[in-house]
Amino acid sequence: MLISFVKNLAGSLWSTIAVVVVVSCIAVAIAVTAFGLRVSGGLALYFVIWWILLFAVLPFGVRSQAESGEVVQGSEPGAPTLPALREKAIWTTFIASIVLVVVAAVFPLTGL
């Protein structure tokens, strides 16, 4: 059910951008108000977490042209047929928001 919901949200570029911006703002606002981070610190931490998780999420569900049997003439056979980047941006945003809140909660325990 959640997978089909994310696919519907990723239907257009503008809905994907809207979801990423709204969920990101909510996560940073929670980290700032609940855990005492500055807005700049919350944004910087979220940015780093989001990019690291994007590179972790990118390989999921990718089929190469060779695997699907549809190799385009002149392209690399290992190139993805359908990378689904909008869906991966939404998944990365959801996961990064959860990780940001957990990291912001753990920061006071570490003495940083």
N, C-alpha and C positions, 0 to 999 in steps of 0.2 A: 504494500500500500504506500509506504513512504517512497519507494523507488519510483512508482508511477507519479506520485505527487511532485517529486523533483524533476522528472521528465517533463511534466506539464509546465512547471515554473521555468524550465530552460527552453521553452518553446520559442522565445524571441530574445534578441539581444537586450532589449530594454527591460524586460521582466527579469532577466538574469542580473543585470546591473542593479535594478531596484532591490532584489532580494539580497544581493551581496552587500550593498550599502546599508540597508535597514538592519540586517542581522549584525553586521560589523559595528554599527553605531550602538546597538543595544548591548553587545558584549563589552565594548569599551566603556559605556556608561555604567554598567554593572561593576566592572573592575575599578573604575574611578570612585564611585560613590560607596561601594561596600568595603573596599580594601585600601582606600586611601592613596591610590596612585594619582599622579598628575595626569592631565589629559595628554600631554606630550609623551609621557612615559607609557601610558596605556596604548596610545597609537603606535609608538615605536615597537613595543613588545608584541602587539597584535600583528604588525607588518612582518616582523621576523618569523613569528610562529606560522602565519599564513603562507609565506613563501616556502618555508621548510616543508610544511605539510602538503603544499601543492606538488612538490617534487616526489613526495611519498605516494600521493594519490594518482598521479599521472599514469603509471603502468597498469592500473586495474582495468580490466575489461577490454584491453586493446587487442585487436586481431590484426595481424600483418596482412599485406596483400597476398603473400605467398600462402598463408593459411586459408584465406577466403577464396583463393583461386582466381582473383581478379587483378592480376598484375598489369598496371598501366605501362604501356610501352615507353621506355626511357626513364622510368623511375626505379627507385630502389625497391626490391621485393620485400624488404623488411619494414617498409613505410606503412603506417597504420591506414586502414581503409576508412574507419569512422572513429576519430579520436574522442568525440563527445566532450569537447572542452568546456562548454557552458555548464553541463551537468557536473563536471569535475570541479568547476569554480564554486558551484553551490555547495557540493559536498565538502570541499575544502573550507568554505566559510563556516558551515555548521560545526565541523570538527575543531577548527581553530578557535571558534568562540568558546567551546567547552574547555579546550586546553588553556585558553587565556584566563578564564575564571579560576580554574584549578591552580594554575601557576601563580596568579595574583593572591590566592588564598594561602599558598605555601610560602610565599616570600617573607612574611613576618616571622615564620617559624625558623627560617634560615639565618636570620639576623642581618639580612641585606637591606 
